[in-house]
Amino acid sequence: MTVRGWVRAWAPAILWASLIWGFSTQSFSAENTASAIEQILRWIHPSVTRNTIGLLNYAARKSAHFIEFLVFCLLLFRGLRGEGKGWRWTWALGAFAAAAGYAALDEIHQSFVAGRTASPYDSLLDSTGALMAMIACWLWSRRKLQRAAATPPAIDVLP
């Protein structure tokens, strides 16, 4: 693989990992996200309750964990696949292991950030998002193979 091919394969995953790292800072603490969500909700519906804001903040934060690592695992799979095509279990297991490992490192990082706490449940949620990404990728690959097998071969007719 050329340097250009390597950068093309891995740059999205590296940039996404940097984004995840940024989300682990004080700027994205529960208090800060609650404040932002409250401003948006009060603009839409001024009489929204604190309980509703808290529930929506919790749901948004947990959904973000799942989605961040779902996307990250897909990007890792893409990087491991490089210029290859299709599906290989080694690519999928490598992508999942890297995403799960990064999820654990992300929680360790948060334990050192003021205003943030580490949670093994968040790491589990991150890993679940990564697992769902690989399941979706596998299903997509199977579907493509089934469609290719169902398509009759083209017949060349010479005049």
BAFI-3210 file (N, C-alpha, C; in Angstrom, 3 decimals, decimal comma, padded with zeros to 6 digits):
// residues 159
n [1|2|3|4|5|6|7|8|9|10|11|12|13|14|15|16|17|18|19|20|21|22|23|24|25|26|27|28|29|30|31|32|33|34|35|36|37|38|39|40|41|42|43|44|45|46|47|48|49|50|51|52|53|54|55|56|57|58|59|60|61|62|63|64|65|66|67|68|69|70|71|72|73|74|75|76|77|78|79|80|81|82|83|84|85|86|87|88|89|90|91|92|93|94|95|96|97|98|99|100|101|102|103|104|105|106|107|108|109|110|111|112|113|114|115|116|117|118|119|120|121|122|123|124|125|126|127|128|129|130|131|132|133|134|135|136|137|138|139|140|141|142|143|144|145|146|147|148|149|150|151|152|153|154|155|156|157|158|159]
n.u [000,853|000,538|001,810|-000,050|-002,376|-002,454|-002,863|-005,313|-006,890|-006,655|-006,852|-009,564|-010,356|-008,418|-008,882|-011,490|-011,017|-009,623|-011,664|-013,379|-011,698|-011,651|-014,311|-014,165|-013,334|-013,499|-015,200|-017,328|-018,729|-021,299|-022,728|-022,213|-023,276|-025,922|-026,634|-026,476|-028,426|-030,644|-030,918|-031,586|-033,975|-035,588|-035,895|-037,413|-039,593|-040,673|-041,661|-040,513|-039,625|-037,214|-036,722|-037,354|-035,388|-033,121|-033,538|-033,490|-030,903|-029,422|-030,210|-029,262|-026,491|-025,853|-026,676|-024,873|-022,449|-022,845|-023,229|-020,880|-018,883|-019,861|-019,596|-016,816|-015,799|-016,589|-014,997|-012,474|-012,564|-012,628|-010,100|-008,429|-009,118|-008,143|-007,116|-008,491|-011,370|-014,769|-015,482|-013,779|-013,135|-010,910|-010,412|-012,747|-012,697|-010,313|-010,936|-013,070|-011,759|-009,850|-011,542|-012,959|-010,821|-009,978|-012,226|-012,055|-009,663|-010,540|-012,365|-010,604|-009,056|-011,027|-011,254|-009,227|-009,889|-011,119|-014,384|-015,374|-016,267|-015,229|-016,700|-017,398|-019,661|-020,207|-018,075|-018,773|-021,127|-020,035|-018,527|-020,585|-021,810|-019,734|-019,729|-022,269|-021,827|-020,059|-021,663|-023,663|-022,087|-021,230|-023,709|-024,402|-022,379|-022,957|-025,448|-024,744|-023,218|-025,188|-026,883|-025,179|-024,791|-027,339|-027,732|-027,927|-025,307|-023,896|-024,445|-022,456|-023,135|-022,157|-022,111]
n.v [-001,175|002,196|005,320|007,314|005,758|004,543|006,768|007,593|005,411|005,347|007,958|008,969|007,355|008,033|010,782|010,642|009,315|011,324|013,183|011,805|011,771|014,495|014,838|013,763|015,640|018,337|020,205|018,798|017,779|016,369|018,432|020,613|019,743|019,433|022,063|023,170|021,640|022,378|025,112|024,906|023,391|025,078|027,187|025,997|024,952|026,649|025,912|023,545|020,909|020,477|017,813|016,599|017,763|016,661|013,915|013,898|014,846|012,754|010,647|011,641|011,741|009,025|007,888|009,166|007,953|005,315|005,759|007,165|005,185|003,194|004,367|004,803|002,173|001,242|002,903|002,040|-000,588|-000,039|001,121|-001,061|-002,814|-001,489|-001,369|-003,552|-005,621|-006,412|-008,700|-009,753|-011,834|-011,324|-008,612|-007,538|-008,464|-007,301|-004,559|-004,356|-005,083|-003,030|-000,786|-001,397|-001,467|001,204|002,404|001,658|002,989|005,593|005,922|005,679|007,942|009,896|009,641|011,158|013,728|016,762|017,104|015,038|011,566|008,165|005,295|001,920|000,991|002,818|002,256|-000,340|000,222|001,698|-000,333|-002,017|-000,496|-000,600|-003,357|-003,662|-002,243|-003,930|-006,171|-005,113|-004,477|-007,025|-008,202|-006,552|-007,200|-009,929|-009,672|-008,345|-010,354|-012,328|-011,053|-010,776|-013,454|-014,141|-012,757|-013,278|-014,331|-012,151|-012,481|-012,545|-011,579|-012,148|-010,355]
n.w [000,000|-000,797|000,549|000,245|-000,098|002,417|004,102|003,123|003,861|006,681|007,798|008,305|010,555|012,443|012,737|013,745|016,163|017,463|017,711|019,473|021,697|022,234|023,005|025,487|027,257|029,703|028,596|027,548|029,672|031,809|033,021|031,343|028,880|029,633|030,148|027,562|026,246|027,735|027,047|024,330|024,469|026,043|024,321|022,324|023,789|026,285|028,867|029,718|031,941|034,636|035,147|032,683|031,089|032,292|031,756|028,928|028,501|029,606|027,879|025,434|025,907|026,378|023,971|022,308|023,099|022,134|019,329|018,590|018,848|017,209|014,670|014,786|014,857|012,340|010,767|011,589|010,642|007,915|007,670|008,340|006,312|004,129|000,850|000,174|-000,544|000,359|003,038|005,913|008,641|010,231|009,814|010,915|013,603|014,429|014,148|015,974|018,386|018,602|018,812|021,189|022,983|022,789|023,827|026,513|027,177|026,785|028,888|031,042|030,564|031,070|033,807|034,803|034,234|035,372|036,643|035,191|035,077|035,241|033,792|033,771|032,558|030,552|028,881|028,168|026,782|024,666|023,454|022,705|020,731|018,848|018,326|017,172|014,847|013,479|013,154|011,503|009,297|008,520|007,851|005,706|003,907|003,445|002,216|-000,146|-001,351|-001,704|-003,491|-005,664|-006,309|-007,093|-009,404|-012,807|-015,032|-017,504|-020,983|-023,757|-026,968|-030,132|-033,213]
ca.u [000,000|001,294|001,573|-001,338|-003,416|-002,518|-003,497|-006,726|-007,573|-006,610|-007,104|-010,875|-010,379|-007,566|-009,615|-012,629|-010,460|-009,334|-012,955|-013,799|-010,834|-012,152|-015,570|-013,861|-012,811|-014,411|-016,184|-018,480|-019,198|-022,761|-023,266|-022,147|-024,242|-027,262|-026,854|-026,746|-029,724|-031,672|-031,108|-032,307|-035,341|-036,347|-036,212|-038,492|-040,731|-040,217|-042,099|-039,951|-039,239|-035,834|-036,690|-037,312|-034,050|-032,202|-033,747|-033,014|-029,440|-028,936|-030,433|-028,354|-025,117|-025,691|-026,766|-023,603|-021,463|-023,130|-023,029|-019,455|-018,083|-020,366|-018,905|-015,384|-015,506|-016,692|-013,804|-011,355|-012,716|-012,214|-008,648|-007,820|-009,389|-007,263|-007,574|-009,204|-012,819|-015,573|-015,519|-012,902|-013,287|-009,736|-010,638|-013,829|-012,229|-009,311|-011,640|-013,803|-010,803|-009,279|-012,587|-013,203|-009,647|-010,019|-013,319|-011,504|-008,718|-011,344|-012,884|-009,450|-008,764|-012,036|-011,044|-008,233|-010,407|-011,995|-015,782|-015,748|-016,089|-015,082|-017,740|-017,275|-020,897|-020,040|-017,171|-019,580|-022,018|-019,175|-018,200|-021,817|-021,921|-018,747|-020,208|-023,391|-021,241|-019,511|-022,798|-024,265|-021,144|-021,298|-024,989|-024,301|-021,510|-023,727|-026,498|-024,096|-022,856|-026,414|-027,360|-024,268|-025,050|-028,668|-027,718|-027,418|-024,164|-024,198|-024,061|-022,018|-023,633|-021,377|-022,911]
ca.v [000,000|003,439|006,252|007,964|004,770|004,372|007,966|007,559|004,373|005,545|009,335|009,140|006,723|008,834|012,023|010,304|009,043|012,641|013,761|011,107|012,268|015,834|014,696|013,305|016,760|019,053|020,938|017,943|017,158|016,276|019,756|021,474|019,302|019,726|023,490|023,387|021,026|023,210|026,318|024,524|022,997|026,255|027,969|025,279|024,781|027,345|025,356|022,211|020,707|020,053|016,357|016,308|018,156|015,644|012,673|014,083|014,944|011,387|009,886|012,161|011,344|007,582|007,675|009,626|006,888|004,221|006,193|007,485|003,983|002,512|005,001|004,568|000,797|001,175|003,552|001,133|-001,679|000,536|001,260|-002,392|-003,378|-000,819|-001,420|-004,808|-005,553|-007,422|-008,947|-010,767|-011,858|-010,703|-007,170|-007,228|-008,676|-006,262|-003,283|-004,407|-005,073|-001,684|000,114|-001,717|-000,994|002,665|002,752|001,542|004,104|006,816|006,012|005,960|009,360|010,698|009,587|012,176|015,033|017,362|017,193|013,832|010,327|006,970|004,313|000,710|000,843|003,596|001,477|-001,443|000,809|001,988|-001,616|-002,499|000,248|-001,171|-004,682|-003,469|-001,818|-005,101|-007,011|-004,452|-004,623|-008,424|-008,388|-005,831|-008,006|-011,132|-009,248|-008,092|-011,651|-013,001|-010,366|-011,123|-014,844|-014,232|-012,074|-014,173|-013,763|-011,526|-013,298|-011,729|-012,061|-011,566|-010,206]
ca.w [000,000|-000,871|001,660|-000,038|000,199|003,874|004,667|002,718|004,634|008,129|008,267|008,949|011,879|013,336|013,033|014,606|017,497|018,040|018,081|020,694|022,773|022,553|023,729|026,847|028,029|030,587|027,792|027,277|030,910|031,896|033,353|030,162|027,870|030,164|029,943|026,137|025,943|028,366|026,231|023,101|024,819|026,517|023,128|021,643|024,697|027,493|030,145|029,907|033,339|034,911|035,015|031,252|030,628|032,791|031,003|027,561|028,569|029,820|026,641|024,405|026,242|026,179|022,523|021,740|023,333|021,210|017,946|018,400|018,679|016,029|013,542|014,945|014,480|010,878|010,215|011,841|009,671|006,634|007,703|008,297|004,993|003,167|-000,533|-000,019|-000,751|001,017|004,475|006,498|010,099|010,855|009,792|011,851|014,977|014,694|014,327|017,239|019,503|018,698|019,309|022,600|023,723|022,835|024,746|027,864|027,349|026,875|030,263|031,910|030,348|031,755|035,255|035,145|033,835|036,382|036,228|034,450|035,819|034,405|034,045|032,945|031,789|029,325|028,035|027,646|025,788|023,516|022,811|022,090|019,470|017,929|017,942|016,249|013,571|012,791|012,752|010,342|008,185|008,103|007,173|004,433|003,047|003,064|001,280|-001,435|-001,928|-002,134|-004,705|-006,756|-006,675|-007,703|-010,712|-013,852|-015,752|-018,779|-022,126|-024,885|-028,263|-031,235|-034,428]
c.u [000,900|000,991|000,228|-002,507|-003,580|-003,235|-004,988|-007,515|-007,696|-006,942|-008,494|-010,940|-009,555|-008,261|-010,796|-012,160|-010,127|-010,611|-013,476|-012,992|-011,291|-013,458|-015,347|-013,317|-013,905|-015,510|-017,449|-018,919|-020,727|-023,389|-023,284|-023,132|-025,673|-027,611|-027,208|-028,113|-030,855|-031,948|-031,920|-033,763|-036,178|-036,714|-037,396|-039,760|-040,342|-040,607|-041,569|-039,429|-037,776|-035,696|-036,587|-035,942|-033,024|-032,311|-033,219|-031,486|-028,839|-029,052|-029,471|-026,924|-024,902|-025,798|-025,464|-022,514|-021,628|-022,766|-021,568|-018,654|-018,601|-019,637|-017,407|-015,010|-015,617|-015,463|-012,551|-011,382|-012,233|-010,704|-007,944|-008,002|-008,481|-007,868|-008,317|-010,690|-013,501|-015,398|-014,479|-013,062|-012,100|-009,872|-011,667|-013,375|-011,176|-009,953|-012,378|-012,852|-010,189|-010,299|-012,862|-012,028|-009,627|-011,132|-012,826|-010,525|-009,449|-011,891|-011,757|-009,070|-009,745|-011,845|-010,037|-008,699|-011,362|-013,413|-016,256|-015,539|-015,953|-016,176|-017,513|-018,535|-020,842|-019,115|-017,907|-020,535|-021,244|-018,890|-019,420|-022,066|-020,960|-019,193|-021,355|-022,887|-020,729|-020,612|-023,459|-023,371|-021,173|-022,592|-024,994|-023,479|-022,231|-024,782|-025,915|-023,717|-024,081|-026,968|-026,482|-024,508|-026,383|-028,719|-027,155|-026,255|-024,603|-023,691|-023,683|-022,521|-022,828|-022,250|-022,462]
c.v [001,239|004,306|006,942|007,024|004,563|005,552|007,970|006,542|004,735|006,949|009,501|008,536|007,531|010,134|011,754|010,011|010,352|013,333|013,124|011,615|013,662|015,797|014,254|014,423|017,392|019,767|020,128|017,168|017,158|017,641|020,662|021,043|019,569|021,194|023,783|022,832|021,858|024,457|026,007|024,197|024,173|027,165|027,338|025,254|025,377|026,705|023,938|022,081|020,283|018,540|015,946|016,646|017,109|014,335|012,778|014,206|013,550|010,567|010,338|011,704|009,852|007,226|008,084|008,572|005,791|004,601|006,509|006,232|003,085|003,052|004,711|003,154|000,614|001,788|002,713|-000,045|-001,224|000,671|-000,078|-003,049|-002,766|-000,818|-002,712|-004,579|-006,622|-007,482|-009,994|-010,677|-011,201|-009,186|-006,779|-007,375|-007,644|-004,910|-003,256|-004,333|-003,689|-000,698|-000,133|-001,269|000,517|003,150|002,686|002,683|005,435|007,000|006,281|007,430|010,241|010,697|010,637|013,593|015,536|017,474|015,991|012,623|009,180|005,983|003,088|000,472|001,650|002,865|000,293|-000,944|001,150|000,713|-002,232|-001,785|-000,295|-002,543|-004,574|-003,027|-003,020|-006,061|-006,422|-004,603|-006,048|-008,706|-007,729|-006,655|-009,265|-010,795|-008,999|-009,395|-012,386|-012,370|-010,721|-012,546|-014,992|-013,588|-013,012|-013,516|-013,190|-012,440|-012,353|-012,368|-011,358|-011,451|-011,130]
c.w [000,000|000,344|001,472|000,273|001,694|004,515|004,339|003,546|006,106|008,631|008,897|010,353|012,879|013,713|013,964|016,028|018,203|018,494|019,367|021,884|023,206|023,320|025,176|027,738|028,890|029,802|027,528|028,520|030,926|032,186|032,128|029,084|028,333|029,938|028,484|025,756|026,533|027,531|024,972|023,423|025,285|025,351|022,393|022,495|026,057|028,826|030,400|031,350|033,454|034,739|033,541|030,680|031,057|032,028|029,576|027,512|028,723|028,532|025,541|024,658|025,996|024,690|021,840|021,923|022,285|019,772|017,658|018,085|017,566|014,802|013,601|014,493|012,965|010,224|010,443|010,869|008,306|006,563|007,601|006,933|003,941|001,780|-000,847|-000,199|000,086|002,524|004,832|008,011|010,782|010,880|010,849|013,299|015,362|014,963|015,659|018,433|019,695|019,259|020,787|023,466|023,866|023,771|026,191|028,142|027,502|028,291|031,260|031,787|031,121|033,274|035,726|034,810|034,908|035,832|035,432|035,344|034,827|034,784|033,168|032,103|030,493|028,361|027,409|026,563|024,514|022,733|022,142|020,763|018,427|017,432|016,935|014,873|012,795|012,366|011,513|009,112|007,635|007,332|005,791|003,432|002,554|002,023|-000,109|-002,122|-002,449|-003,406|-005,898|-007,228|-007,404|-009,083|-011,758|-014,593|-017,087|-019,909|-023,259|-026,185|-029,350|-032,471|-035,537]
res [m|t|v|r|g|w|v|r|a|w|a|p|a|i|l|w|a|s|l|i|w|g|f|s|t|q|s|f|s|a|e|n|t|a|s|a|i|e|q|i|l|r|w|i|h|p|s|v|t|r|n|t|i|g|l|l|n|y|a|a|r|k|s|a|h|f|i|e|f|l|v|f|c|l|l|l|f|r|g|l|r|g|e|g|k|g|w|r|w|t|w|a|l|g|a|f|a|a|a|a|g|y|a|a|l|d|e|i|h|q|s|f|v|a|g|r|t|a|s|p|y|d|s|l|l|d|s|t|g|a|l|m|a|m|i|a|c|w|l|w|s|r|r|k|l|q|r|a|a|a|t|p|p|a|i|d|v|l|p]
***
